[in-house]
Structures are given as C-alpha cells and as structure tokens.
Amino acid sequence: MGYIFDPDELNEIVLSAVRKKSLDLESKFDFITKELKDRYPDHIDDGPRDWIFNNAGGAMGQLHLLHASLSEYVIFFGTPIGTEGHSGRYGASVYDFMIRGELVLYKEGNTERESYVPGKPYMVLHDGDVKGYRIPEDGWMLEYARGPIPAMLPFGLADTVFSTLDLRTFGRTFKRYGELVVKELRQGKI
C-alpha cells in the first residue's frame, strides 16, 4: 500500500516529547512536528496548526492533520474536556500514542478495560476490530492509521453531516484532507 511511517518510530518521537517534562502541550506538539518533519521531510505539513472539530461514533474532539494520503494519515487528536464513543470498524489499523491524559477502552469481547497513558505502550486497533473508548478529561495523542483511508471517511464524517449538521466542519475536513492527498499523489505516494 505504500506505507512510509513506522509505528515504532512514531512511538519513539512521542516518548521523546513526553520525557521533556518542562514542555507544555503546545511545545510538545511543536517538538513532535519538528521530529516528524526531520524524519519524513516531504510528507509532514509543519505549517500552523489548524484544529478542526471531529464528531464520530458519538465522540467529539478536534484534530490537526500532519499527513494524509490514500494509504496513511498522521494527526494530532484530543479534547480538553473529555469524550467517549465508538471507534468505528475499518479496513485500516489505527495506532494511538498518548501525549497527555489517558485513553481508556475496551475491545469487542473484552470484559476488562485497557488504559493508555503517556510513556506507556501505545494502543493498536487492528483492521476489522472495534473498541469503545473514553478520554476521561484533558487528553491528547498522535494518531496514525494505515490502510484504505478513504473508506474511513464515511464513519469519520457521518456524525458531522447527519447529527451536528455542521457543514462548515465537514467542508474544512474534506478540503484539508484533499489538499494533503493531492500533495502526496504529486510526489508519487498513494
């Protein structure tokens, strides 16, 4: 599928930021973006952060796209007040690397919860799996997905179109994703 990002490298970058206790959240975002740009120079947008609301599976947060192609995306995602919902079930795998806060979840069939916090192992939702998740309070992560990304868009945008009726957010999300995909296609990356 043309994957260029390595989840273990992404984890190391986030862990490096988490270890820098003196950095506030915005500075950690800056640090992670710079490290990503250094390792993947032609594939990371390091322009000003453009946060976009995201309503999906009953959960609400906001995201900033760092990379988007037909086969991968890398985003910052989170909320300063907490949220919970359904992950969606995709043909893609999703990796969450916590920067601040906690991600609590259970996967279909599990009766025990899992908890992910900064500095600990990252969460992987393999293609075809599903989870219920909660960010109890202020929680932020770097999220990476690999697989058929366009097939994820209906779930990622359905609440925005049919529940919140926030067509401005729908347009901003679709426009930004499209811009980054076209940039990647011009470079020969699917």
C-alpha positions in Angstrom: 0.0 0.0 0.0 3.0 2.3 0.1 3.4 2.8 3.8 6.2 5.2 4.8 5.5 5.7 8.5 6.8 3.2 11.1 4.7 3.0 14.3 7.7 2.2 16.4 9.5 5.4 15.2 6.3 7.4 15.8 6.2 6.0 19.3 9.8 7.0 20.0 9.2 10.5 18.8 6.2 10.9 21.1 8.1 9.3 24.0 10.9 11.8 23.5 8.4 14.6 23.8 6.7 13.1 26.8 10.1 12.8 28.6 10.6 16.6 28.2 8.7 17.4 31.4 9.4 21.1 31.1 7.5 21.4 27.8 3.9 22.5 27.8 1.4 20.8 25.5 1.8 23.3 22.6 5.6 22.9 22.8 5.2 19.1 22.7 3.2 19.4 19.6 5.9 21.6 18.1 8.6 19.1 19.1 6.8 16.2 17.6 6.0 18.1 14.4 9.7 19.0 14.0 10.9 15.5 14.7 8.4 14.1 12.2 9.4 16.7 9.6 13.1 15.8 10.1 12.4 12.0 9.6 9.7 12.4 6.8 10.7 15.7 5.2 8.4 15.6 2.2 5.4 14.1 3.9 4.7 16.2 7.0 2.9 19.5 6.9 4.6 21.7 9.5 2.5 24.8 8.9 0.4 26.5 11.6 -1.9 24.1 13.4 -5.4 24.2 12.0 -7.6 22.5 14.5 -10.8 21.0 13.1 -13.7 19.6 15.2 -14.4 16.0 14.7 -17.6 14.2 15.7 -17.5 10.5 15.0 -19.1 7.5 16.8 -20.7 9.7 19.4 -17.4 11.2 20.5 -16.2 14.8 19.9 -12.7 16.1 19.8 -10.5 18.1 17.5 -7.8 17.1 15.0 -4.9 18.6 13.2 -3.7 16.8 10.0 0.0 16.4 9.7 -0.1 13.9 6.9 -2.9 12.5 4.7 -2.7 10.2 1.7 -4.8 7.4 0.3 -3.0 4.8 2.5 -2.0 6.7 5.7 -2.7 9.6 7.9 -1.0 11.2 10.9 -2.9 13.6 13.1 -2.9 15.2 16.5 -6.3 14.4 18.1 -7.7 15.2 21.5 -10.0 17.2 23.7 -9.5 19.5 26.7 -12.8 18.3 28.4 -13.1 14.6 27.7 -15.3 12.5 25.4 -16.3 8.9 24.7 -17.7 6.9 21.9 -17.4 4.1 19.3 -14.1 3.8 17.4 -15.6 2.7 14.1 -14.6 -0.5 12.3 -12.2 -0.1 9.4 -10.1 -2.0 6.9 -7.2 0.1 8.3 -5.2 -0.2 11.5 -5.1 2.7 13.9 -2.3 3.5 16.4 -2.7 6.0 19.3 0.4 7.4 21.1 -0.7 9.4 24.2 1.0 12.8 24.7 -1.1 13.9 27.7 -4.0 12.4 29.6 -5.5 8.9 29.4 -7.2 6.8 26.8 -9.5 4.1 28.4 -11.0 1.5 26.2 -12.4 -2.0 25.8 -12.4 -4.0 22.6 -15.3 -6.1 21.5 -15.5 -9.3 23.5 -13.3 -8.0 26.4 -14.8 -7.5 29.8 -11.8 -5.6 31.2 -10.7 -2.1 30.4 -7.4 -1.1 29.0 -5.7 2.1 29.9 -3.1 4.0 27.9 -1.1 7.0 29.2 1.9 8.9 28.1 5.2 6.9 28.3 3.4 3.6 28.2 2.9 1.2 25.3 0.7 2.5 22.5 -2.7 1.4 21.5 -3.3 -0.6 18.3 -6.7 -1.2 16.8 -6.1 -3.7 14.0 -8.1 -3.6 10.8 -11.6 -5.1 11.3 -11.5 -4.6 15.1 -13.7 -2.1 17.1 -13.5 -0.5 20.5 -15.5 1.6 22.9 -13.2 4.4 24.2 -13.1 7.3 26.6 -10.8 10.1 27.2 -11.9 10.9 30.8 -10.6 14.5 30.8 -7.9 16.5 29.0 -6.3 14.0 26.6 -4.2 14.4 23.5 -2.5 11.9 21.2 -0.7 11.4 18.0 -2.8 9.1 15.9 -1.6 7.1 12.9 -3.7 5.0 10.5 -2.6 2.8 7.7 -4.9 1.1 5.2 -7.6 2.3 2.8 -8.1 5.8 4.4 -10.9 7.0 2.1 -13.0 4.1 3.3 -12.7 5.6 6.8 -14.2 8.9 5.8 -17.9 8.0 5.9 -17.6 7.0 9.6 -15.4 10.0 10.4 -17.8 12.5 8.8 -21.3 10.9 9.3 -22.0 12.5 12.7 -20.9 15.8 11.3 -23.3 15.6 8.4 -26.3 13.8 10.0 -26.1 14.7 13.7 -24.4 18.0 14.3 -25.3 19.4 10.8 -22.0 21.2 10.9 -21.4 21.5 7.2 -18.6 24.1 7.7 -16.6 21.5 9.7 -17.4 18.9 7.0 -16.1 21.2 4.3 -12.9 22.1 6.2 -12.2 18.4 6.9 -12.7 17.3 3.4 -10.8 20.3 1.9 -7.8 19.8 4.2 -7.7 16.0 3.6 -8.0 16.6 -0.1 -5.2 19.1 -0.2 -2.8 16.8 1.5 -3.8 13.8 -0.6 -3.2 15.7 -3.8 0.2 16.8 -2.5 1.1 13.2 -1.8 -0.1 12.0 -5.2 2.0 14.6 -6.9 5.0 13.0 -5.1 4.0 9.5 -6.2 2.7 8.4 -2.9 -0.7 6.7 -2.7 
